Amino acid sequence: MATDDRVAVACRSVVRVYGRATEETQALKGIDAEIHRGQLTVVTGPSGSGKSSLLSLVAARDEPSAGWVEVLGVDVGGASPRQLRSLRRTRVSWVPQRASAALFPHLTVLDHLSQAASWRSARVDPRELVARLGLTGCGDRRPAAHSGGEQQRVAVAMAAVGRPEVLVADEPTAELDAEHAEAVLMLLADVAARGGAVVVSSHDPRVVRHADRVLHLRHGVLAEERGSGGSVTFIDSSGRVQLPPEALEAFPDQRAVVRIDDDGVHLTRPDDPS
């Protein structure tokens, strides 16, 4: 159980495997991470690195194959379906990579925002959000009448309604031009400023520039964290160190000698005489 009040989501030794025993894909390989309230955390990494898998767990929309994920004090793997539905509807909001999956075909934009406000017992002015995201004139239209970028902005607006405690968005600016991407990012930053834990996956450098914290995934493991204190690498619960690519090049045989002294821990090549 997470004991730090700043921690909204905690992942410990998380493994996520897809497929059958003969055709398994290990998307996440022992992730240890925490998501903090009041921060915009951006998850980066190349395609196939596990970003979407991690976000689905953080949003309590999937369960780990091994390890555990705790979202707002709820053990995702041990909770009942009813507990998870309540958590997702009232406290955790989600913007999928395909925004249309978050929308109801029979509801207008204003109806979507009113519905989200009802779920979270919030009082909001839907028209203010519509204007803020450049959707004026779209309020009475249904999803089929929207472009992909408009659908993306509607999904983000829904997610931001009512001060969600955790907001998770998978590539929320992928279909947006610079002006609309900036409006979305400012809205997400406002959710974090009000104390929400905001987690976004992205390849977009514009998104990274807004981040309080960046988690970089590589091959299903956390390789690097960047924040106000600089950049650090990860050591997982098994003691494995994730070296950045430029450091990994110094160990072509993927073997290192570990030396511990008063100055710290040193890694050298086995053939290094020093």
Residue pairs with C-beta under 8 A, 6 or more apart in sequence:
1 70
1 73
2 10
2 34
2 70
2 73
4 34
5 37
6 36
6 37
6 38
7 34
7 35
7 36
7 37
8 35
8 36
8 37
8 71
8 72
8 165
8 166
8 197
9 34
9 35
9 58
9 69
9 70
9 71
9 72
9 166
9 197
9 199
10 33
10 34
10 35
10 69
10 70
11 31
11 32
11 33
11 34
11 54
11 57
11 58
11 64
11 67
11 68
11 69
12 32
12 67
12 68
12 69
12 237
13 30
13 31
13 32
13 66
13 67
13 68
13 236
13 237
14 28
14 30
14 31
14 32
14 54
14 57
14 64
14 66
14 67
14 68
14 69
15 26
15 28
15 29
15 30
15 31
15 64
15 65
15 66
15 67
16 26
16 27
16 28
16 50
16 53
16 54
16 57
16 62
16 64
16 65
17 24
17 25
17 26
17 27
17 65
17 66
18 24
18 25
18 27
19 25
26 220
27 50
27 53
27 220
28 50
28 53
28 54
28 57
28 64
28 220
28 221
29 219
29 220
29 221
30 67
30 221
30 236
30 237
30 238
30 240
31 50
31 54
31 67
31 220
31 221
31 222
31 236
32 222
32 234
32 236
32 237
33 54
33 215
33 222
35 41
35 58
35 166
35 197
35 199
36 197
36 213
37 165
37 195
37 196
37 197
38 192
38 193
38 195
38 196
38 197
39 192
39 197
39 198
39 212
39 213
40 188
40 189
40 192
40 198
40 200
40 210
40 211
40 212
40 213
41 197
41 198
41 199
41 200
41 211
41 212
41 213
41 214
41 215
42 199
42 200
42 201
42 202
42 207
42 208
42 210
42 211
42 213
42 214
42 215
43 51
43 54
43 55
43 199
43 200
43 201
43 202
43 214
43 215
43 216
43 217
44 51
44 201
44 202
44 203
44 208
44 214
44 215
44 216
44 217
45 51
45 216
45 217
45 218
45 223
46 218
49 217
49 218
49 219
49 220
50 217
50 219
50 220
50 221
51 170
51 201
51 217
52 97
52 170
52 201
53 62
54 201
54 217
55 168
55 169
55 170
55 199
55 201
56 62
57 63
57 64
57 69
57 76
58 69
58 71
58 166
58 168
58 199
59 71
59 88
59 92
59 94
59 166
59 168
59 199
60 69
60 71
60 74
60 76
60 79
60 84
60 87
60 88
60 92
61 88
61 94
62 76
63 69
63 76
63 77
64 76
64 77
68 75
68 76
68 77
68 78
69 75
69 76
69 77
70 76
71 87
71 92
71 166
72 87
72 91
72 92
72 165
72 166
74 83
74 84
74 87
76 84
79 87
88 94
89 119
90 119
90 120
90 121
91 120
91 164
91 165
91 166
92 164
92 165
92 166
92 167
92 168
93 116
93 158
93 159
93 160
93 161
93 164
93 166
93 167
93 168
94 102
94 159
94 168
94 169
95 102
95 152
95 155
95 156
95 159
95 167
95 168
95 169
95 170
95 172
96 102
96 155
96 170
97 170
97 171
97 174
99 148
99 151
99 152
99 154
99 155
99 175
100 143
100 148
100 151
102 155
102 158
102 159
103 112
103 143
103 151
103 154
103 155
103 158
104 111
104 112
104 115
104 143
105 142
105 143
105 144
106 142
107 115
107 142
107 143
108 139
108 140
108 141
108 142
109 126
109 130
109 135
109 138
109 139
109 140
109 141
109 146
109 154
109 157
110 126
110 127
110 130
110 139
110 140
112 154
112 157
112 158
113 124
113 126
113 129
113 130
113 157
113 158
113 161
114 126
115 158
116 122
116 158
116 159
116 161
116 162
117 123
117 124
117 126
117 161
117 162
119 162
120 161
120 162
120 163
120 164
121 162
122 161
122 162
122 163
124 161
124 162
126 139
127 139
129 157
129 160
129 161
129 187
130 136
130 138
130 139
130 157
132 183
132 187
133 153
133 154
133 156
133 157
133 180
133 183
133 184
133 187
134 153
134 179
134 180
134 183
135 150
135 153
135 154
135 157
138 145
138 146
138 150
138 154
143 151
143 154
146 154
147 175
148 175
149 175
149 176
149 177
149 180
152 172
152 173
152 174
152 175
152 176
152 184
153 176
153 180
153 183
153 184
155 172
156 169
156 172
156 184
156 187
156 188
157 187
159 167
159 169
160 167
160 187
160 188
160 190
160 191
163 191
163 194
163 195
163 196
164 191
164 196
165 195
165 196
165 197
166 196
166 197
166 198
166 199
167 188
167 191
167 196
167 197
167 198
167 199
168 198
168 199
168 200
169 188
169 198
169 199
169 200
169 201
170 200
170 201
171 201
171 202
171 203
171 204
172 184
172 188
172 200
172 202
172 207
173 180
173 181
173 184
173 185
173 202
173 204
173 206
173 207
174 202
174 204
176 184
178 206
181 204
181 206
181 207
182 206
185 206
185 207
185 210
188 198
188 200
188 210
189 198
189 210
191 198
192 198
192 212
200 207
200 211
202 208
208 214
211 226
212 227
212 228
213 225
213 226
213 227
214 224
214 225
214 226
214 227
215 222
215 224
215 225
216 222
216 223
216 224
216 225
216 226
217 223
218 242
221 234
221 236
221 240
221 242
222 234
222 236
222 242
223 233
223 234
223 242
223 244
224 231
224 232
224 233
224 234
224 242
224 244
225 231
225 232
225 233
225 234
226 232
233 241
233 242
233 243
233 244
234 241
234 242
235 241
235 242
236 242
241 267
243 251
250 269
251 267
251 269
253 269
253 270
255 269
255 270
256 267
256 268
256 269
256 270
257 267
257 268
257 269
257 270
257 272
258 265
258 266
258 267
259 265
259 266
259 267
259 268
260 266
268 274
